């Protein structure tokens, strides 16, 4: 099973098991996804940052210029972010090289199968000694039409623990109702939105290691679709058993 399909199945399982959402705050934490193969260099990332020297904070920002990835110092002004949280990311701790597709990416909405604000999901991974906690003081998701930012949303929250860490699990980040409405009006109602791209920036405090990274999660099917898939698999299993009995 490829990584995209695994994300879909595990995310749906988390929802069915009642994974608790984070506080009401724009981009919100929405449970944990226990997925393997998320180690550094294994999965495509929107952003990878790492603290420099003995710093206990790290900040990185990625943008799009002339259709390619560029590092920003600083990132987008908080005043340009919908319902901003007061933080403008300084940047400077973005891991190089920017041309490495396994460290960075600027995917289109069409590739991600994002067709509304409800589809927007990020996956956060941390590499902290002992699975220590940290605080995401800001994570800002930007939507680009060409080289121009047409919408930006952000959020902030803390993790008491990052166990299991990078390589074995990730933390799901979703969008609250107000920002879904904003994105539907400014992004997903536009002609040609499937060709729009996304880029990310973040500042994280209380770190003692790294790198930390964010990925984009492809759209998750509605519960009724998942139920239909499960029913289909059940029917296939029943047919297989009947055939075995007839042969016997």
C-alpha positions in Angstrom: 0.0 0.0 0.0 1.5 3.4 -1.0 1.9 6.2 1.5 -1.0 8.3 0.3 -3.4 5.3 0.7 -2.0 4.6 4.1 -2.6 8.2 5.2 -6.2 7.9 4.0 -6.9 4.6 5.8 -5.2 5.5 9.1 -6.7 9.0 9.2 -10.2 7.5 8.7 -9.5 5.0 11.4 -8.4 7.8 13.8 -11.7 9.6 13.1 -13.8 6.5 13.7 -11.9 5.9 17.0 -12.8 9.4 18.2 -9.3 11.1 18.1 -9.7 14.4 20.0 -9.1 17.7 18.2 -7.0 20.5 19.5 -8.3 23.8 20.8 -10.4 26.1 18.6 -7.6 28.1 16.9 -7.5 28.2 13.1 -5.1 25.4 12.1 -5.8 22.9 14.8 -4.1 19.7 16.0 -6.4 16.8 15.2 -4.9 13.6 16.7 -2.0 11.3 15.9 -1.4 9.2 12.8 0.8 6.1 13.5 2.4 5.7 10.2 5.8 4.3 9.4 8.3 5.4 6.7 8.1 9.0 7.9 11.8 9.3 8.7 13.9 12.2 7.3 14.4 11.6 3.6 11.6 9.1 3.2 8.6 11.3 2.7 7.9 14.4 0.6 7.9 17.5 2.8 6.5 21.0 2.6 9.0 22.3 5.1 12.0 20.9 7.1 13.7 23.1 9.7 16.4 22.4 12.3 17.8 24.5 15.2 21.2 26.0 14.8 23.8 25.2 17.5 22.4 25.4 21.0 19.3 27.4 20.0 16.1 26.2 21.6 14.0 27.6 18.8 13.9 27.2 15.0 12.2 29.1 12.3 11.9 28.4 8.6 9.9 29.8 5.7 9.4 28.6 2.1 7.9 30.7 -0.7 7.5 30.5 -4.5 9.4 32.8 -6.9 9.5 32.4 -10.7 7.8 29.0 -10.1 10.5 27.6 -7.9 11.1 27.1 -4.2 12.9 29.9 -2.3 13.8 30.4 1.3 12.3 33.5 2.9 13.8 35.7 5.7 11.4 36.8 7.1 8.3 35.0 6.1 4.9 36.5 5.2 3.8 39.4 7.5 1.3 38.3 10.1 -0.9 41.2 9.0 -1.4 39.4 5.7 -2.6 36.2 7.3 -6.3 35.6 7.8 -7.1 35.9 11.6 -3.3 36.0 12.2 -1.9 34.9 15.6 0.6 37.8 15.9 3.7 35.9 14.8 5.8 36.7 11.8 8.3 33.9 11.1 11.9 35.0 11.1 13.1 32.1 8.9 16.8 31.2 8.6 16.7 27.6 9.8 15.4 26.0 6.7 17.3 22.9 5.9 19.3 22.9 2.6 19.3 22.1 -0.3 16.0 23.5 -1.4 16.2 21.4 -4.6 15.9 18.1 -2.7 12.3 16.9 -3.4 12.3 14.7 -0.3 12.9 17.7 1.9 10.7 20.3 0.2 7.8 20.5 -2.2 5.3 23.0 -3.6 2.5 20.6 -4.7 -0.6 21.8 -6.5 -4.1 21.4 -5.0 -5.0 19.1 -7.8 -2.1 16.7 -6.9 -3.3 16.7 -3.3 -6.9 16.2 -4.3 -7.9 19.2 -2.1 -11.2 20.6 -3.5 -12.4 22.5 -0.4 -11.1 23.9 2.9 -12.4 20.7 4.6 -9.7 18.7 2.6 -6.8 20.7 4.0 -4.6 18.6 6.3 -1.0 18.7 7.3 1.2 16.1 9.0 3.8 17.2 11.6 6.9 15.1 12.5 9.4 15.9 15.2 12.9 14.5 16.0 13.4 15.4 19.7 15.7 13.4 22.1 13.5 11.2 24.3 10.4 12.4 22.5 10.5 15.7 24.5 7.6 18.1 24.0 7.8 21.4 22.1 5.6 24.4 21.1 4.7 25.3 17.5 4.4 29.1 18.1 3.3 29.5 14.5 2.6 27.4 11.4 1.4 29.3 8.4 0.1 27.7 5.2 0.1 29.9 2.1 -1.8 29.4 -1.2 -0.1 30.6 -4.4 -1.6 31.5 -7.7 1.6 31.6 -9.8 4.0 33.6 -7.7 1.4 35.5 -5.7 0.0 34.6 -2.3 -3.8 34.7 -2.5 -4.6 33.3 0.9 -2.7 32.4 4.1 -3.9 30.8 7.4 -2.0 30.0 10.6 -2.3 28.3 14.0 -0.3 27.6 17.1 -0.3 24.8 19.7 1.9 22.7 22.0 2.8 19.0 22.3 3.6 17.7 25.8 5.4 14.8 24.1 6.6 14.0 20.6 6.7 10.2 21.2 6.7 8.4 18.9 9.0 10.7 16.9 10.0 11.3 13.4 10.0 8.1 11.4 7.2 6.2 13.2 4.3 8.6 13.5 3.0 12.1 12.8 0.5 14.5 14.2 -2.5 15.6 12.1 -3.2 19.3 11.7 -6.6 20.3 10.2 -8.5 23.6 9.5 -11.3 25.0 11.7 -14.7 26.0 10.3 -14.0 29.7 10.0 -10.9 29.2 7.9 -12.5 26.5 5.8 -15.1 29.1 4.9 -12.4 31.7 4.1 -10.5 29.2 1.9 -13.6 28.1 0.1 -14.3 31.8 -0.8 -10.7 32.9 -1.7 -9.2 29.8 -3.1 -11.4 26.9 -4.0 -14.1 29.0 -5.7 -11.6 30.4 -8.1 -11.3 29.2 -11.7 -8.3 26.9 -12.1 -7.7 26.4 -8.4 -6.4 22.9 -9.0 -3.3 24.5 -10.4 -2.7 26.7 -7.3 0.3 25.7 -5.1 1.0 25.7 -1.4 4.1 26.6 0.7 4.6 26.6 4.4 6.5 28.4 7.2 6.8 27.8 10.9 8.5 28.8 14.2 9.0 26.1 16.9 10.3 26.7 20.4 11.5 24.4 23.2 13.5 22.3 20.8 16.6 20.3 21.6 17.3 18.5 18.4 15.6 18.3 15.1 14.9 18.3 12.2 11.2 19.0 12.4 9.0 18.7 9.3 5.6 19.2 7.8 4.0 17.2 5.0 0.7 17.6 3.1 -2.0 14.9 3.5 -4.1 14.1 0.5 -7.9 14.5 0.9 -9.6 11.9 3.1 -12.8 10.3 1.8 -16.1 11.0 3.4 -17.2 8.3 6.0 -19.8 6.9 3.7 -17.2 6.4 1.0 -15.0 4.6 3.4 -18.0 2.4 4.5 -18.7 1.5 0.9 -15.1 0.5 0.4 -15.3 -1.7 3.5 -18.5 -3.3 2.4 -17.0 -4.0 -1.0 -14.0 -5.7 0.6 -16.4 -7.8 2.7 -18.4 -8.9 -0.3 -15.1 -9.9 -2.1 -14.1 -12.0 1.0 -17.5 -13.7 1.0 -17.2 -14.6 -2.7 -13.7 -16.0 -2.2 -14.9 -18.2 0.7 -17.8 -19.5 -1.4 -15.5 -20.4 -4.2 -13.3 -22.4 -1.9 -16.3 -24.2 -0.5 -17.5 -25.1 -3.9 -14.0 -26.4 -5.0 -13.9 -28.5 -1.8 
